Amino acid sequence: MTDSEAARAVDIIAGQDGEQPVLLEAQALVKSFKTPAQTLTVLHSVDLTLKRGEMVGLLGVSGVGKSTLIQILGGLDHPTSGKVLLDGASIFDLSERKRAALRNRRVGFIYQSHRLLPEFSALENVAIPLMIGRMSRRKAMDRARSALNDVGLEKRADHKPGQLSGGEQQRVAIARAMVTEPDLLLADEPTGNLDQKTARNVFDMMLDLNQRHHLSCLMVTHNPELANDLDRQLFLDRGTLRPATEAETQAEG
């Protein structure tokens, strides 16, 4: 049984009582930065739970620490204190090498900027995480082509980023994040640089991928229309995290 098949089996068993298992949990996260003049704390004892298959919006004004939280949850940055658990195991108890392997295998990242490598084709950009994970080039390319097909870009596989529209570039970035079949998707303003129509199309595609692959997603967004289509919304306010009010989701735009 593969890891993804095992995860689905857990979901089926858990679904018998109507509850999905917890995939990601943050416990009392604190993040502080020291400057010559003071210590600035941007996260104050943040707790968060994300269940399998759940899509959650992360809201808050610019500069409040949303991106910092995403970086910590994905193991790219260390908290000052607190824990991040993936399937109940603390990711910061792992060595840097093992944590990098965990990110490569189980966590997908999407950013506001697509961060594609301009000298490589769409197909090669999508295949990069697989080849970093030591998959053969031939198998990685086959998997990458399938991921591009999932986002409707199979006919653009040989095009370089400069030959693609903004929406197409972001769809390539999503395919790259999804190609390893991660359990967790962390998206930091994935539609922030797109026009309204393209943003809606990209967002709907992410909802479809969530339904088909049953992945969990935490998405930073300032778009109230998109946020309200997610399972629930959280609000980061002066370093503390809590459920967003209806007024806050409307004020985000």
C-alpha positions in Angstrom: 0.0 0.0 0.0 1.4 3.4 -1.0 1.4 6.4 1.4 -1.5 8.0 -0.5 -3.5 4.8 -0.4 -2.9 4.5 3.3 -4.0 8.1 3.9 -7.2 7.4 1.9 -7.9 4.3 4.0 -7.5 6.4 7.2 -10.0 8.9 5.8 -12.5 6.2 5.0 -12.3 4.8 8.5 -12.5 8.2 10.1 -15.4 9.2 8.0 -17.6 6.5 9.6 -18.2 8.7 12.6 -18.3 11.9 10.5 -14.9 13.2 11.6 -11.9 13.6 9.5 -8.5 13.1 11.1 -6.2 16.0 11.9 -3.4 16.4 9.5 -1.6 19.6 10.7 -1.5 21.0 14.2 0.3 24.1 15.5 0.7 24.3 19.3 1.5 27.6 21.0 3.6 29.0 18.2 5.7 32.1 19.0 7.9 33.9 16.6 10.1 36.8 17.6 12.7 38.9 15.8 15.4 40.7 17.6 16.5 44.2 16.5 19.2 46.4 18.1 16.4 48.4 19.7 13.8 45.8 20.7 12.4 42.3 20.3 9.4 42.2 17.9 7.0 39.3 18.4 4.8 38.7 15.4 3.1 35.4 16.5 1.8 35.1 20.0 1.0 31.5 21.1 -0.8 30.6 17.9 -2.8 27.4 17.9 -4.2 25.9 14.6 -5.7 22.6 13.5 -6.2 21.5 9.9 -8.1 18.3 9.1 -7.6 16.1 6.1 -9.4 17.4 3.1 -10.1 20.8 4.7 -9.6 24.1 2.9 -9.1 27.0 5.3 -8.6 30.7 4.5 -6.0 32.8 6.5 -7.0 36.5 6.6 -5.5 39.6 8.2 -4.1 43.0 7.2 -0.8 43.2 5.4 2.3 42.8 7.5 0.6 41.0 10.3 2.6 37.7 10.0 0.5 35.5 7.7 3.5 34.6 5.5 5.7 34.0 8.5 3.1 31.6 9.8 2.9 29.8 6.5 6.7 29.5 6.4 6.8 28.0 9.9 3.9 25.5 9.2 5.8 24.3 6.1 9.0 23.9 8.0 10.9 26.6 6.1 11.4 28.8 9.2 11.8 27.9 12.9 9.4 29.2 15.5 10.9 30.8 18.6 8.9 28.3 20.6 6.0 26.0 20.1 5.4 22.9 17.9 4.2 22.0 14.5 2.8 18.5 14.1 2.2 16.7 10.9 0.2 13.5 11.5 1.0 13.9 15.1 4.8 14.0 14.6 6.8 17.2 15.4 8.5 18.4 12.2 11.1 20.4 14.2 12.3 17.3 15.9 13.6 16.2 12.5 17.1 17.0 11.2 17.2 19.7 8.5 17.8 17.0 5.9 14.8 14.9 7.0 12.6 18.0 7.2 13.6 19.0 3.6 12.7 15.4 2.5 9.4 15.7 4.3 8.6 19.0 2.6 9.5 17.6 -0.8 7.3 14.6 -0.3 4.3 15.8 1.7 4.0 19.6 1.4 3.2 21.8 -1.6 3.8 25.5 -1.7 2.2 28.1 -3.9 3.2 31.8 -3.7 1.8 35.1 -5.1 4.7 35.1 -7.5 4.9 31.8 -9.5 8.7 31.5 -8.9 9.1 29.5 -12.1 12.7 29.1 -13.5 12.6 31.1 -16.8 15.2 29.0 -18.6 13.1 25.8 -18.3 9.9 24.7 -20.0 6.6 24.3 -18.1 7.2 20.5 -18.1 10.7 20.8 -16.7 9.6 23.3 -14.0 6.9 20.9 -12.8 9.3 17.9 -12.8 11.9 19.7 -10.6 10.5 18.6 -7.2 10.4 15.0 -8.4 14.0 15.0 -9.6 15.1 16.7 -6.4 13.4 13.7 -4.7 15.7 11.3 -6.8 13.0 10.2 -9.2 14.3 9.2 -12.6 14.1 11.9 -15.3 11.8 9.8 -17.5 9.4 9.0 -14.7 9.5 12.6 -13.4 8.6 13.9 -16.9 5.7 11.5 -17.2 4.3 12.5 -13.8 4.9 16.2 -14.6 2.9 15.9 -17.9 0.0 14.3 -16.0 0.1 17.2 -13.5 0.0 19.7 -16.3 -3.0 17.8 -17.7 -4.7 18.2 -14.4 -4.5 22.0 -14.7 -5.4 22.0 -18.3 -2.0 22.9 -19.7 -0.9 19.7 -21.4 -0.6 21.6 -24.7 1.7 24.2 -23.2 4.2 21.8 -21.7 7.1 22.8 -23.9 6.6 26.5 -23.5 8.8 28.5 -21.2 7.3 30.8 -18.6 7.9 33.9 -20.7 5.6 32.4 -23.4 2.7 31.9 -20.9 0.1 34.3 -19.6 0.1 35.2 -15.9 -2.8 32.8 -15.2 -1.0 30.0 -17.1 2.2 30.6 -15.1 0.3 30.3 -11.9 -1.3 27.1 -13.1 2.1 25.7 -13.8 3.1 26.7 -10.2 0.1 24.8 -8.9 1.0 21.7 -11.0 4.5 21.9 -9.6 3.1 22.0 -6.0 0.8 19.1 -6.7 3.1 16.8 -8.7 4.5 15.1 -5.6 0.9 14.3 -4.5 1.3 16.2 -1.2 -1.0 15.8 1.8 -0.7 19.6 2.6 -0.9 22.6 0.4 0.2 26.0 1.7 -0.8 28.8 -0.5 0.3 32.4 0.1 -1.9 34.8 -1.9 -1.9 32.4 -4.9 -4.3 34.6 -6.9 -3.0 38.0 -5.7 -1.2 39.0 -9.0 -4.1 37.9 -11.2 -7.1 39.8 -12.6 -10.5 39.0 -11.1 -11.6 36.6 -13.8 -8.3 34.7 -13.9 -8.1 34.6 -10.1 -11.6 33.0 -10.0 -10.6 30.4 -12.6 -7.4 29.5 -10.8 -9.2 29.3 -7.4 -11.9 27.1 -8.9 -9.2 24.8 -10.2 -7.7 24.6 -6.7 -11.1 23.6 -5.3 -11.4 20.9 -8.0 -8.0 19.6 -7.1 -9.0 19.5 -3.5 -12.1 17.5 -4.3 -10.2 15.0 -6.5 -7.1 14.6 -4.4 -8.6 15.2 -0.9 -5.6 17.4 0.1 -5.7 19.8 3.0 -5.0 23.5 2.2 -4.3 26.6 4.2 -4.6 29.7 1.9 -3.6 33.2 2.6 -6.0 35.6 0.7 -7.3 39.1 0.8 -10.2 38.3 -1.5 -13.4 38.0 0.5 -15.3 36.3 -2.4 -12.7 33.5 -2.5 -12.3 33.2 1.2 -16.0 32.7 1.8 -16.0 29.7 -0.6 -13.5 27.9 1.7 -14.6 25.6 4.5 -13.7 28.2 7.2 -11.8 31.3 7.7 -9.2 32.3 10.3 -8.0 35.8 11.2 -4.5 36.7 12.3 -4.8 39.9 14.4 -1.7 41.4 16.2 -0.1 38.0 16.4 -3.1 36.0 17.6 -5.2 33.6 15.5 -8.9 33.2 15.9 -12.0 32.5 13.7 -12.8 35.3 11.4 -16.0 37.2 11.9 -18.4 37.9 9.0 -17.4 41.6 9.1 -13.7 40.7 8.8 -14.2 38.5 5.8 -16.1 41.3 4.0 -13.5 43.9 5.0 -10.6 41.9 3.5 -11.0 43.4 0.1 
